[in-house]
């Protein structure tokens, strides 16, 4: 298989982060700690996972970071926007995710990261507000200001290329509207400050216009609208999203394939979460929660395929709840009750209590996506990067196919894409050469 030509990762990589809250500061601080060798980057595939090349018998499994031309942690430079003026150290201290010891070890670097005024619209995020926001004559003007911010950061930092990853709050649910259907309609709507154009869409437009790949870490509409996909193709830029898959949905996309693989029936799946961080506060608004609910509820339908297996999964009762509970902070707790049935229809139950840390799970996802979307850009890939579905609750995909939610299929797809880029053989796991194959030679 011919190797794809990938431009080398020369120079620095700028990571642009709308939102300097718990997720962004945990990611930045963790990357700095790992760069200094003070803490391991646990949870990051790009830094810690190996990739098998060739046959099992060959024993060739280098680390992904050694097998592919990825940017190094020492190459990363950070830029952010936020509605609050706190620098990254202050924001991280308020988020309360990382210990004082860890923050103090990288305090100087964090204090130098000061958020630029954000493009913000309270019509899309209702439960928070802050003073560090841009003023503009129109939404087009806000886009121009963001473009200028991107150019100025590149000039001052000396980075050779950039990626943008949305780590800000979940915006309210919205269906695709006429201004979203084409780039011409979208740009006209920017000029008119149309109410269907959200801040995240403005950030995406600004990034793509500057040739910067964009990743949406939240569940709302953004770069997945036809207008911005058109712009991504026009500019030859890769995009990915949406909604980081970190906690409860990560568990669902691992367990549901197990039930289907064993042909075990599922009659009900009840999920609830409590969390007390800024994300929890934002999701306490019904409009923002609806975006999250749609993202979290979509996975079971696609994995279990009730149209193929109506006896096992048709009519499944699937409920999702998120409760804002301030005492818990960033330490999210998820409860799942699963009602199963097996041989002869006999009922069973499974109960899960996942005491996780929201930003600790999200931070390595941000790192991997920054490095992989930059790799895609240098490999000449453009448009929606379905091979990155592994990281998302609502993965972007071709409209001609359904989205793949099975965690293990997603993982295999990611690694086979990396093998393809390297010019290595794809792995099917058939392994017929290791069998006592009775039919050989007949």
C-alpha positions as CSV (number, residue, x, y, z in Angstrom):
1,X,0.0,0.0,0.0
2,X,1.5,3.4,-1.0
3,X,2.4,5.7,1.8
4,X,0.4,9.0,1.9
5,X,2.6,12.0,1.6
6,X,2.4,13.9,4.9
7,X,4.1,17.3,5.4
8,X,6.5,17.1,8.3
9,X,5.4,18.9,11.5
10,X,7.9,21.7,11.2
11,X,7.7,24.6,13.7
12,X,5.2,25.2,16.5
13,X,1.5,24.1,16.6
14,X,-0.9,26.7,18.0
15,X,-3.9,25.2,19.8
16,X,-6.8,27.8,19.8
17,X,-9.3,27.2,22.5
18,X,-12.7,28.9,22.7
19,X,-13.4,28.6,26.4
20,X,-10.7,28.7,29.2
21,X,-12.6,26.7,31.8
22,X,-12.0,23.4,33.5
23,X,-11.4,21.3,30.4
24,X,-9.1,23.8,28.7
25,X,-7.0,24.5,31.7
26,X,-6.8,20.9,32.7
27,X,-5.6,20.1,29.2
28,X,-3.0,22.9,29.1
29,X,-1.6,22.2,32.6
30,X,-1.5,18.5,31.9
31,X,0.3,19.0,28.6
32,X,2.9,21.3,30.3
33,X,3.4,18.8,33.2
34,X,3.9,15.9,30.7
35,X,6.3,18.0,28.6
36,X,8.4,18.6,31.7
37,X,8.3,14.9,32.5
38,X,6.5,15.6,35.8
39,X,3.4,13.6,35.2
40,X,2.5,10.9,32.6
41,X,-0.1,11.8,29.9
42,X,-2.5,9.0,30.9
43,X,-5.5,8.6,28.7
44,X,-3.8,9.9,25.6
45,X,-3.6,7.5,22.6
46,X,-1.1,9.7,20.8
47,X,1.3,9.7,23.7
48,X,0.8,6.2,25.3
49,X,-0.8,3.8,23.0
50,X,1.0,1.4,20.6
51,X,-0.1,0.5,17.1
52,X,0.4,-3.0,15.7
53,X,2.0,-3.1,12.2
54,X,1.9,-6.3,10.2
55,X,1.2,-9.8,11.5
56,X,1.0,-10.7,15.1
57,X,4.0,-13.0,14.6
58,X,6.2,-10.0,13.6
59,X,6.0,-8.4,17.0
60,X,6.1,-4.9,15.5
61,X,4.1,-2.5,17.8
62,X,5.6,1.0,18.0
63,X,4.0,3.8,20.0
64,X,1.7,5.9,17.8
65,X,3.8,9.0,18.6
66,X,6.9,7.2,17.3
67,X,5.2,5.7,14.2
68,X,3.6,8.9,12.8
69,X,4.9,12.4,12.3
70,X,2.8,14.0,15.1
71,X,3.5,17.4,16.7
72,X,5.4,17.0,20.0
73,X,4.2,18.3,23.3
74,X,7.1,20.7,23.2
75,X,5.7,22.2,20.0
76,X,2.4,23.3,21.5
77,X,1.5,27.0,22.0
78,X,-1.9,28.0,23.5
79,X,-4.4,30.7,22.8
80,X,-7.9,31.1,24.2
81,X,-11.0,33.2,24.4
82,X,-13.3,33.4,27.4
83,X,-16.1,35.5,28.9
84,X,-14.1,35.8,32.1
85,X,-10.7,37.6,32.2
86,X,-8.9,35.1,34.5
87,X,-5.6,33.8,33.2
88,X,-5.1,30.1,32.8
89,X,-3.7,29.7,36.3
90,X,-6.5,31.6,37.9
91,X,-9.1,29.8,35.9
92,X,-7.6,26.4,36.8
93,X,-7.5,27.3,40.5
94,X,-11.2,28.2,40.4
95,X,-12.1,25.1,38.5
96,X,-10.7,23.0,41.3
97,X,-9.7,20.0,39.1
98,X,-6.0,19.9,39.7
99,X,-4.0,20.0,42.9
100,X,-2.2,23.1,44.0
101,X,1.1,21.2,43.7
102,X,0.5,20.4,40.0
103,X,-0.6,24.0,39.2
104,X,2.3,25.5,41.0
105,X,4.7,23.4,38.9
106,X,3.5,25.2,35.8
107,X,2.2,28.4,37.3
108,X,4.4,30.7,35.2
109,X,3.4,29.2,31.9
110,X,-0.3,29.2,32.9
111,X,-0.2,32.8,34.0
112,X,1.1,33.9,30.6
113,X,-2.1,32.5,28.9
114,X,-4.6,35.3,29.2
115,X,-8.0,34.9,27.4
116,X,-9.0,37.2,24.6
117,X,-12.5,38.7,24.8
118,X,-15.0,36.1,23.6
119,X,-17.7,36.3,21.0
120,X,-20.7,35.6,23.2
121,X,-24.5,35.6,22.9
122,X,-26.6,35.0,25.9
123,X,-29.4,33.8,23.6
124,X,-27.4,30.6,23.1
125,X,-26.0,30.2,26.7
126,X,-28.4,31.4,29.3
127,X,-27.0,30.5,32.7
128,X,-23.7,32.2,32.7
129,X,-22.4,35.7,31.7
130,X,-19.1,37.5,32.0
131,X,-17.5,40.9,31.3
132,X,-14.7,39.8,28.8
133,X,-16.8,39.9,25.6
134,X,-16.4,41.4,22.2
135,X,-18.6,44.2,20.9
136,X,-19.4,44.2,17.2
137,X,-21.6,46.0,14.7
138,X,-22.7,42.6,13.3
139,X,-21.9,38.9,13.5
140,X,-19.7,39.4,10.5
141,X,-17.8,42.0,12.4
142,X,-17.3,39.5,15.3
143,X,-16.0,37.0,12.8
144,X,-13.5,39.5,11.5
145,X,-12.3,40.3,15.0
146,X,-11.7,36.6,15.6
147,X,-9.8,36.3,12.4
148,X,-7.6,39.1,13.4
149,X,-7.1,37.5,16.8
150,X,-5.9,34.3,15.0
151,X,-3.6,36.2,12.8
152,X,-2.2,38.2,15.7
153,X,-1.6,35.1,17.8
154,X,0.3,33.5,14.9
155,X,2.4,36.6,14.4
156,X,3.3,37.0,18.1
157,X,3.8,33.3,18.9
158,X,5.6,32.4,15.7
159,X,3.6,29.2,15.3
160,X,3.7,27.6,11.8
161,X,0.1,26.2,11.9
162,X,-2.9,26.1,14.1
163,X,-6.0,24.1,15.1
164,X,-9.1,25.2,17.0
165,X,-10.9,23.1,19.5
166,X,-14.2,24.3,21.0
167,X,-14.0,23.7,24.8
168,X,-16.6,26.3,25.8
169,X,-20.1,25.8,27.0
170,X,-22.9,23.9,25.3
171,X,-25.2,26.1,23.3
172,X,-28.9,25.7,23.1
173,X,-30.4,23.1,20.8
174,X,-31.2,24.3,17.3
175,X,-32.3,22.6,14.1
176,X,-30.7,23.4,10.8
177,X,-32.2,26.6,9.3
178,X,-32.1,28.2,5.8
179,X,-29.0,30.4,6.6
180,X,-27.1,27.1,7.4
181,X,-27.7,25.5,4.0
182,X,-25.0,27.2,1.9
183,X,-22.0,29.3,2.4
184,X,-23.5,32.2,0.5
185,X,-26.6,32.1,2.7
186,X,-24.5,31.9,5.8
187,X,-22.3,34.9,4.9
188,X,-25.4,36.9,4.1
189,X,-26.8,35.9,7.6
190,X,-23.5,37.0,9.2
191,X,-23.9,40.5,7.6
192,X,-27.5,40.6,8.9
193,X,-26.7,39.2,12.4
194,X,-29.3,36.5,11.8
195,X,-30.4,34.9,15.1
196,X,-29.7,31.4,13.8
197,X,-25.9,32.1,13.7
198,X,-24.4,31.0,17.0
199,X,-21.1,32.1,18.5
200,X,-19.6,28.6,17.9
201,X,-20.5,29.0,14.2
202,X,-18.8,32.3,14.1
203,X,-15.6,30.8,15.6
204,X,-15.8,27.9,13.1
205,X,-16.2,30.3,10.2
206,X,-13.3,32.5,11.4
207,X,-11.0,29.4,11.8
208,X,-11.9,27.8,8.5
209,X,-11.5,31.1,6.7
210,X,-8.0,31.3,8.0
211,X,-7.3,27.7,6.9
212,X,-7.4,26.4,10.5
213,X,-8.9,23.0,11.3
214,X,-11.9,23.1,13.7
215,X,-13.1,20.5,16.2
216,X,-16.4,20.8,18.1
217,X,-16.2,19.4,21.6
218,X,-19.8,20.2,22.4
219,X,-23.1,18.7,21.1
220,X,-24.7,21.8,19.5
221,X,-24.8,22.6,15.8
222,X,-21.6,24.3,14.6
223,X,-19.2,23.1,12.0
224,X,-21.5,20.2,11.0
225,X,-23.9,22.6,9.1
226,X,-23.8,22.4,5.3
227,X,-22.5,26.0,4.9
228,X,-19.4,25.4,7.1
229,X,-18.7,22.0,5.6
230,X,-18.8,23.7,2.2
231,X,-16.3,26.3,3.5
232,X,-14.1,23.4,4.9
233,X,-14.0,21.7,1.5
234,X,-13.4,25.0,-0.3
235,X,-10.4,25.8,2.0
236,X,-9.1,22.2,2.0
237,X,-9.5,22.0,5.8
238,X,-10.3,19.0,8.0
239,X,-13.1,19.3,10.7
240,X,-14.3,16.9,13.4
241,X,-17.0,16.6,16.1
242,X,-19.1,16.6,18.0
243,X,-19.3,16.3,21.8
244,X,-16.4,14.8,23.6
245,X,-17.1,11.2,24.6
246,X,-15.7,10.9,28.1
247,X,-17.9,9.4,30.8
248,X,-21.3,7.8,30.8
249,X,-21.6,7.6,27.0
250,X,-18.1,6.1,26.8
251,X,-19.4,3.3,29.0
252,X,-22.6,2.9,26.9
253,X,-20.6,2.6,23.6
254,X,-18.5,-0.2,25.2
255,X,-21.4,-2.1,26.9
256,X,-24.0,-1.9,24.2
257,X,-21.8,-3.7,21.6
258,X,-21.3,-6.5,24.2
259,X,-25.0,-7.0,24.6
260,X,-25.5,-7.1,20.8
261,X,-22.6,-9.4,20.2
262,X,-24.1,-11.9,22.7
263,X,-27.7,-11.3,21.4
264,X,-28.8,-10.2,24.9
265,X,-32.0,-8.2,24.9
266,X,-32.3,-4.7,26.4
267,X,-35.7,-3.4,27.5
268,X,-34.6,-0.3,29.3
269,X,-31.6,1.9,30.0
270,X,-31.9,4.7,32.5
271,X,-28.9,7.1,32.9
272,X,-28.5,10.0,35.3
273,X,-25.6,12.3,36.1
274,X,-24.8,14.8,38.8
275,X,-22.0,17.4,38.4
276,X,-21.4,20.9,39.8
277,X,-18.9,22.6,37.4
278,X,-19.7,25.3,34.9
279,X,-20.8,22.7,32.4
280,X,-23.4,21.5,34.9
281,X,-24.6,25.0,35.4
282,X,-25.0,25.6,31.7
283,X,-26.8,22.3,31.2
284,X,-29.3,23.3,33.9
285,X,-30.9,25.4,31.2
286,X,-33.4,23.3,29.2
287,X,-32.2,24.6,25.8
288,X,-28.6,23.6,26.4
289,X,-29.6,20.3,28.0
290,X,-31.7,19.4,24.9
291,X,-28.5,19.6,22.8
292,X,-26.7,17.3,25.3
293,X,-29.7,14.9,25.5
294,X,-29.9,14.5,21.8
295,X,-26.2,13.7,21.7
296,X,-26.3,11.2,24.6
297,X,-29.5,9.4,23.5
298,X,-28.5,8.7,19.9
299,X,-25.9,6.0,20.6
300,X,-28.0,3.1,21.5
301,X,-30.3,3.3,18.5
302,X,-27.4,3.0,16.1
303,X,-25.4,0.4,18.0
304,X,-28.3,-2.0,18.9
305,X,-30.1,-1.6,15.5
306,X,-33.7,-2.4,16.6
307,X,-34.8,-2.5,13.0
308,X,-32.6,-5.6,12.5
309,X,-33.3,-7.1,15.9
310,X,-36.8,-6.1,16.9
311,X,-37.2,-9.0,19.4
312,X,-34.3,-7.8,21.4
313,X,-34.3,-4.0,21.1
314,X,-37.5,-2.6,19.6
315,X,-39.3,-0.3,22.0
316,X,-36.3,0.1,24.3
317,X,-37.0,2.7,27.0
318,X,-33.9,5.0,27.1
319,X,-33.9,7.9,29.5
320,X,-31.1,10.4,30.2
321,X,-30.9,13.0,33.0
322,X,-28.3,15.5,34.1
323,X,-28.6,17.3,37.4
324,X,-26.6,20.4,38.5
325,X,-25.3,19.7,42.0
326,X,-22.7,22.4,43.0
327,X,-21.1,20.4,45.9
328,X,-19.8,17.8,43.5
329,X,-17.8,20.3,41.3
330,X,-15.9,18.7,38.5
331,X,-16.2,15.2,40.1
332,X,-19.1,13.9,38.0
333,X,-21.1,10.8,39.1
334,X,-23.1,8.8,36.6
335,X,-25.6,6.1,37.4
336,X,-26.9,3.6,34.9
337,X,-29.6,1.0,35.4
338,X,-29.9,-1.5,32.5
339,X,-32.8,-3.9,32.3
340,X,-31.7,-7.0,30.3
341,X,-33.2,-10.3,29.3
342,X,-31.5,-13.5,28.2
343,X,-32.2,-17.1,27.3
344,X,-36.0,-17.8,27.2
345,X,-36.6,-14.1,28.0
346,X,-35.5,-14.3,31.7
347,X,-34.8,-10.8,33.1
348,X,-31.5,-9.6,34.4
349,X,-30.2,-6.2,35.6
350,X,-26.9,-4.4,35.5
351,X,-26.2,-1.3,37.6
352,X,-23.2,1.0,37.2
353,X,-22.0,3.8,39.4
354,X,-19.2,5.7,37.6
355,X,-17.5,8.2,39.9
356,X,-15.4,10.0,37.3
357,X,-13.7,13.3,36.8
358,X,-15.1,15.2,33.9
359,X,-12.1,17.3,32.9
360,X,-9.6,14.6,33.7
361,X,-11.3,12.4,31.1
362,X,-11.7,15.2,28.6
363,X,-8.1,16.7,28.7
364,X,-6.4,13.8,26.9
365,X,-9.2,13.8,24.3
366,X,-8.4,17.4,23.5
367,X,-4.7,16.6,23.2
368,X,-5.3,13.7,20.8
369,X,-7.7,15.6,18.7
370,X,-5.3,18.6,18.4
371,X,-2.5,16.3,17.2
372,X,-4.6,14.1,14.9
373,X,-6.5,17.0,13.2
374,X,-3.2,18.6,12.6
375,X,-1.9,15.3,11.1
376,X,-5.0,15.2,8.9
377,X,-4.3,18.8,7.7
378,X,-0.7,17.9,6.8
379,X,-1.8,14.7,5.0
380,X,-4.1,16.8,2.7
381,X,-7.4,15.5,4.3
382,X,-10.4,17.8,4.3
383,X,-14.0,17.9,5.4
384,X,-15.4,15.7,8.1
385,X,-12.9,13.3,9.7
386,X,-15.1,10.3,10.5
387,X,-12.0,8.3,11.6
388,X,-12.0,10.5,14.7
389,X,-15.4,9.2,15.8
390,X,-13.8,7.3,18.7
391,X,-13.7,10.6,20.6
392,X,-17.3,11.8,20.1
393,X,-20.8,11.1,21.3
394,X,-22.3,12.4,18.0
395,X,-19.6,11.8,15.4
396,X,-19.8,13.6,12.1
397,X,-20.2,11.3,9.1
398,X,-21.0,11.1,5.4
399,X,-24.8,11.7,4.9
400,X,-24.8,8.5,2.8
401,X,-24.2,6.3,5.8
402,X,-25.3,6.1,9.4
403,X,-22.8,7.1,12.1
404,X,-20.7,4.4,13.7
405,X,-21.0,4.5,17.6
406,X,-19.5,1.1,18.6
407,X,-16.4,2.1,20.5
408,X,-14.4,-0.9,19.3
409,X,-15.3,-0.4,15.6
410,X,-14.4,3.3,16.1
411,X,-11.0,2.3,17.6
412,X,-10.3,-0.1,14.8
413,X,-11.2,2.5,12.2
414,X,-8.9,5.1,13.8
415,X,-5.9,2.7,13.9
416,X,-6.6,1.5,10.3
417,X,-6.7,5.1,9.1
418,X,-3.3,5.6,10.8
419,X,-2.0,2.5,9.1
420,X,-3.3,3.7,5.8
421,X,-1.5,7.0,6.2
422,X,1.7,5.1,6.9
423,X,1.4,2.9,3.9
424,X,1.0,-0.2,6.1
425,X,-1.4,-3.1,5.5
426,X,-4.8,-2.7,7.2
427,X,-5.5,-5.3,9.9
428,X,-8.6,-7.5,9.5
429,X,-7.9,-9.9,12.3
430,X,-8.8,-12.8,10.1
431,X,-5.5,-14.6,10.8
432,X,-6.3,-17.5,8.4
433,X,-2.6,-18.4,8.1
434,X,-2.5,-19.5,11.7
435,X,-5.4,-22.0,11.5
436,X,-5.2,-25.7,10.8
437,X,-7.4,-24.9,7.8
438,X,-8.9,-28.2,6.5
439,X,-9.8,-26.7,3.1
440,X,-6.3,-25.6,2.1
441,X,-5.2,-27.0,-1.2
442,X,-8.6,-28.4,-2.2
